[in-house]
Amino acid sequence: MAGDPVVGIDASPAPTKAIARSGEGALVAEGRAPVDLFSPKPNYYEQDARQWWASAVTALSALTQKVDASRIAAGSVSNQRETFVPLDAAGEPVRAGMVWLDERARHLVNELADILGRGEDGTARIHAITGKPVDVIPVANRVYWMAKEEPQLHEKTAMFADVHGFLTHKLTGLYATSWASADPLGLFDNGEKRWSPEILAAVGIDESRVPAVAAPGTVLGLVSASAAAETGLSPGTPVVAGGGDGQLAGLGAGALTPDTAYLNIGTALVSGVHGEAYRNSPAWRTMGSPTGKGYYYESCLRGGTFTVTWFADTICAGETLPRGELLAKLEAEAAAAGIGAEGLLLLPYWQGVMSPYWDSAARGVWFGLSGAHGRGHLYRALMEGLAFEQHLSTAAVEQELGIHVERYVGIGGGAASKVWRQIFADITGKAVAMSSTAEASSLGAGMCAAVGAGWFGDFARAAKAMRGDIVATSEPVAANRDRYSEIFEVYRQLYPTLKPLYAPLDRIAQGWS
């Protein structure tokens, strides 16, 4: 191990990153390459899967120019979840890949759930099997959409490949993926760790048309001569099963005990609490652990820093400042607005709401607007709204599981904001620590590669050796916590009050699109 690196390939939405790390988790070298996202219709989101590979080649080529490829012990993939591409028998895409933001199958979600059946209490069979409440985001819905809307392409598809399975095939010639990558697709039996025959049949495919699956840390195959020629990797380098970027971010943050949750303040706002039992609830979605043992009970709001980007691009459309300077200016204005933004609340459902309400028709709201409010108040309410929503989700997980989360380890771009970390701490009543690891998902992939290479006997040892240091911690301030608790009592009533209005408004909006 001495002097050798492992490589974590982070194939998140953009950019693709290839990062080499030592056995202590130190960054050795990296390469990056962009991936384009396009929207051919409202709420349709796609990527060209050929660019997934092209960006990986660019990133790995840049990396292998900086390190001796013959010393690389193993590589592993962290992939964007709920994303897939249909491939023909030659391994070529039959259409563009559909990414996790895509909502084209929203009108079919309940139809698919009903085909699979519901219990006497109304609990969907698909939830029991997969750990995922009935929602638009799992890939199962879009495979079902293809069967109904693009039957010829569905029939032509020889392999429905997740991003991990696609890249593994490009690297090794084998279609194989990790349990922790197959699981988020909504086609996987999360308790049995196998593709669900029931769900596959319901969407019109069988196990021959999905990749083979293996536990995280398992060697899936070896880098082929052709892939080596393209990437600069050495032929025969082990490719190890990694996992979804969310779970691997939790592993990279070292959040493997119930008292510590990871808090990814990224494009989506995602948090997970680790536990051993397979437990399902509307309060969370159950994700397979990247260790292969246990689960993450995960909350998710699709509009995390996505909402910040929207704010900068629309509310601040006339600004000429570079993005970083603009966000710093907005934070200063938000800090001046003070706790509660002078009576302004934001319901951050720009992309609908997942846990705990599971309502794709829900939309965002500023509540309490008056002529006294300015841009800083709007932005402060945005920051607080996301923190209120996280508090709502974590409290539901704690109550149902009978646990107490003491701290979050903050990762993602939003975690770098001292103002926002303090808001999260004051609203949730939990310490928010910031890791020195900026790229937690690729670090988690590196840990998988290290386990697969035999450096560590288990993931707990890998996490202890390779995780980053805590460089800052925001502790809740009691006086602020008391004020926020009062405001939260208003916030928690907003969605239940508005719920009856969302569906009719959504029907009107769908008729316009």
CORPE-V474968 format. One record per backbone hydrogen bond with DSSP energy under -1.0 kcal/mol. NH is the residue of the N-H (numbers start at 1). CO is the residue of the C=O. If there is no record, write none. Layout:
nh:co
NH:CO
NH:CO
This chain:
nh:co
4:1
6:21
7:74
8:19
9:76
10:17
11:78
16:33
17:10
18:31
19:8
20:29
21:6
22:26
25:22
28:20
29:20
31:18
33:16
38:46
44:41
46:38
47:97
51:48
53:49
54:50
55:51
56:52
57:53
58:54
59:55
60:56
61:57
62:58
63:59
64:60
66:63
67:63
71:68
72:69
73:5
75:238
76:7
78:9
79:243
80:11
84:98
85:161
87:159
88:92
91:88
94:86
97:47
98:84
99:45
102:99
103:43
106:103
108:105
112:108
113:109
114:110
115:111
116:112
119:123
122:119
125:117
128:124
129:125
130:126
131:127
140:185
141:138
143:139
144:140
145:141
146:142
147:143
148:144
149:145
150:146
154:150
155:151
156:152
157:153
158:87
159:87
160:209
161:85
166:162
167:163
168:164
169:165
170:166
171:167
172:168
173:169
176:174
177:212
179:214
181:178
182:178
183:179
185:182
186:183
189:194
190:129
190:188
193:189
194:189
196:187
200:196
201:197
202:198
203:199
204:201
205:200
209:206
210:207
212:175
214:177
217:241
218:215
220:239
221:239
223:237
224:171
228:224
229:225
230:226
231:227
232:228
236:223
237:234
239:221
240:75
241:218
243:77
244:180
245:79
248:244
249:245
250:246
251:247
252:248
253:249
254:251
255:250
256:254
260:257
261:407
262:272
263:409
264:270
265:411
266:264
266:268
269:301
270:264
271:299
272:262
273:297
275:295
279:277
284:281
285:298
286:131
287:296
289:294
292:289
295:275
296:287
297:273
298:285
299:271
301:269
304:267
304:302
305:266
306:267
307:304
309:305
310:306
311:307
312:308
313:309
314:310
316:311
317:314
319:316
326:322
327:323
328:324
329:325
330:326
331:327
332:328
333:329
334:330
335:331
336:332
337:333
341:338
344:340
345:367
347:365
349:347
352:349
353:359
358:354
359:353
362:359
365:347
367:345
373:370
378:374
379:375
380:376
381:377
382:378
383:379
384:380
385:381
386:382
387:383
388:384
389:385
390:386
391:387
392:388
393:389
394:390
395:391
396:392
397:393
398:394
399:395
400:396
401:397
402:398
403:398
406:259
407:259
408:431
409:261
410:433
411:263
414:265
415:412
416:413
417:414
421:417
422:418
423:419
424:420
425:421
426:422
427:423
428:424
429:425
431:406
432:474
433:408
434:472
435:410
436:469
443:439
444:440
445:441
446:442
447:443
448:444
449:445
450:446
451:447
452:448
453:449
454:451
455:450
462:458
463:459
464:460
465:461
466:462
467:463
471:434
472:434
474:432
481:477
482:478
483:479
484:480
485:481
486:482
487:483
488:484
489:485
490:487
491:487
492:488
493:490
494:491
497:493
498:494
499:495
501:498
505:501
506:502
507:503
508:504
509:505
510:506
511:507
513:509
